[in-house]
Amino acid sequence: WLQWPWVEAVVSTQSTGGIVTGFRRGQRNQTVSTSLIKIEGVDAKKDVDFYLGKRIAYIYRANKARKNKVTGRESKLRVIWGKVRRAHGSSGLVRCAFRTNLPPKAIGATVRVMLYPSRV
């Protein structure tokens, strides 16, 4: 099988990494509908502007396989999609809203920050 050199480049440039650091919270209450994500390479509030509106995928493995509606193949991998809403603080964290709230086991887990849709 012939390896194409540009295939790896295309896959790696479509997304960047991130870590779920927790949920938005005050001293006593936490808002589980808003997740806090630390994006790779974003260390200041001014860097967050590029990522506003970008899609985020939390990919996890389930016990039971399900059939994919598009391809028809069975897989144990599931995805919860979300979106970057705004900055959180001045150190580069972002607030994200997911279609369904992230489970507590997602804290500390990795997410993929897709580099689309583009606002340029």
Kinemage of the C-alpha trace (Angstrom):
@kinemage 1
@onewidth
@group {chain A} dominant
@subgroup {mainchain}
@vectorlist {calphas} color= white
{ca trp a 1} P 0.000 0.000 0.000
{ca leu a 2} L 1.366 3.344 -1.021
{ca gln a 3} L 1.574 5.997 1.702
{ca trp a 4} L 0.562 9.453 0.529
{ca pro a 5} L 2.627 12.184 2.230
{ca trp a 6} L -0.171 14.788 2.269
{ca val a 7} L -2.804 12.619 3.968
{ca glu a 8} L -1.203 13.031 7.425
{ca ala a 9} L -0.916 16.788 6.936
{ca val a 10} L -4.605 17.158 6.046
{ca val a 11} L -5.759 15.152 9.067
{ca ser a 12} L -3.517 16.989 11.518
{ca thr a 13} L -4.490 20.473 10.318
{ca gln a 14} L -8.245 19.947 10.680
{ca ser a 15} L -8.163 19.908 14.476
{ca thr a 16} L -6.115 20.752 17.505
{ca gly a 17} L -6.202 19.323 21.004
{ca gly a 18} L -7.812 20.495 24.203
{ca ile a 19} L -8.500 19.339 27.759
{ca val a 20} L -11.745 19.560 29.721
{ca thr a 21} L -10.819 21.335 32.949
{ca gly a 22} L -14.284 21.357 34.510
{ca phe a 23} L -17.524 23.283 34.490
{ca arg a 24} L -18.250 26.980 34.953
{ca arg a 25} L -18.820 27.553 38.643
{ca gly a 26} L -19.059 30.000 41.473
{ca gln a 27} L -18.068 29.402 45.055
{ca arg a 28} L -20.984 27.059 45.753
{ca asn a 29} L -22.815 26.312 42.486
{ca gln a 30} L -21.587 24.934 39.191
{ca thr a 31} L -23.212 25.378 35.805
{ca val a 32} L -22.899 21.996 34.082
{ca ser a 33} L -24.258 23.330 30.791
{ca thr a 34} L -21.047 25.341 30.304
{ca ser a 35} L -17.768 23.408 30.104
{ca leu a 36} L -14.315 24.952 30.481
{ca ile a 37} L -11.735 23.831 27.912
{ca lys a 38} L -8.000 24.534 27.792
{ca ile a 39} L -6.982 24.643 24.113
{ca glu a 40} L -3.472 23.636 23.103
{ca gly a 41} L -1.249 26.658 22.440
{ca val a 42} L -3.754 29.262 23.686
{ca asp a 43} L -2.284 31.122 26.659
{ca ala a 44} L -3.940 34.546 26.534
{ca lys a 45} L -7.379 36.045 26.094
{ca lys a 46} L -6.387 37.682 22.796
{ca asp a 47} L -5.577 34.245 21.294
{ca val a 48} L -9.115 32.966 22.001
{ca asp a 49} L -10.680 35.193 19.325
{ca phe a 50} L -9.642 32.802 16.511
{ca tyr a 51} L -11.432 29.853 18.165
{ca leu a 52} L -14.798 31.518 18.816
{ca gly a 53} L -17.546 29.508 17.086
{ca lys a 54} L -15.289 26.528 16.344
{ca arg a 55} L -16.700 23.017 16.822
{ca ile a 56} L -15.482 20.740 19.597
{ca ala a 57} L -15.777 16.940 19.670
{ca tyr a 58} L -15.656 14.937 22.915
{ca ile a 59} L -15.015 11.370 21.751
{ca tyr a 60} L -15.519 8.512 24.185
{ca arg a 61} L -15.809 4.731 24.130
{ca ala a 62} L -19.036 3.036 25.253
{ca asn a 63} L -19.634 -0.574 26.288
{ca lys a 64} L -22.182 -1.376 23.603
{ca ala a 65} L -21.576 -1.007 19.870
{ca arg a 66} L -24.053 1.013 17.821
{ca lys a 67} L -24.567 1.130 14.092
{ca asn a 68} L -23.513 4.356 12.415
{ca lys a 69} L -26.475 5.873 10.574
{ca val a 70} L -24.312 7.143 7.706
{ca thr a 71} L -21.829 4.317 7.062
{ca gly a 72} L -23.802 1.400 8.491
{ca arg a 73} L -20.780 0.085 10.435
{ca glu a 74} L -20.887 -0.738 14.137
{ca ser a 75} L -18.620 1.132 16.523
{ca lys a 76} L -18.219 1.631 20.251
{ca leu a 77} L -17.038 5.212 19.755
{ca arg a 78} L -19.501 8.030 20.434
{ca val a 79} L -19.208 11.785 20.033
{ca ile a 80} L -20.738 14.748 21.852
{ca trp a 81} L -20.475 17.899 19.725
{ca gly a 82} L -20.076 21.381 21.141
{ca lys a 83} L -19.111 24.911 20.251
{ca val a 84} L -16.678 27.492 21.646
{ca arg a 85} L -18.782 30.339 23.043
{ca arg a 86} L -16.425 32.851 24.697
{ca ala a 87} L -13.259 33.310 26.719
{ca his a 88} L -13.096 32.465 30.427
{ca gly a 89} L -10.636 34.575 32.340
{ca ser a 90} L -7.381 35.937 30.949
{ca ser a 91} L -5.268 32.764 30.710
{ca gly a 92} L -6.764 31.297 27.530
{ca leu a 93} L -9.543 29.037 28.856
{ca val a 94} L -12.758 28.986 26.814
{ca arg a 95} L -16.401 28.372 27.718
{ca cys a 96} L -18.117 25.781 25.553
{ca ala a 97} L -21.686 24.595 25.186
{ca phe a 98} L -22.255 20.975 24.159
{ca arg a 99} L -25.444 19.507 22.679
{ca thr a 100} L -25.815 17.354 25.763
{ca asn a 101} L -23.954 18.209 28.955
{ca leu a 102} L -20.597 16.492 29.361
{ca pro a 103} L -20.494 13.693 31.938
{ca pro a 104} L -18.291 14.126 35.035
{ca lys a 105} L -15.838 11.497 33.739
{ca ala a 106} L -14.960 13.944 30.949
{ca ile a 107} L -13.060 16.202 33.371
{ca gly a 108} L -9.389 15.813 32.514
{ca ala a 109} L -10.173 14.080 29.212
{ca thr a 110} L -9.039 15.293 25.811
{ca val a 111} L -11.261 16.888 23.169
{ca arg a 112} L -10.715 17.772 19.539
{ca val a 113} L -11.109 21.417 18.604
{ca met a 114} L -12.023 21.480 14.911
{ca leu a 115} L -10.697 24.375 12.881
{ca tyr a 116} L -14.067 24.962 11.243
{ca pro a 117} L -16.320 26.826 10.649
{ca ser a 118} L -14.000 29.573 9.482
{ca arg a 119} L -14.754 33.211 10.315
{ca val a 120} L -12.099 34.608 7.994
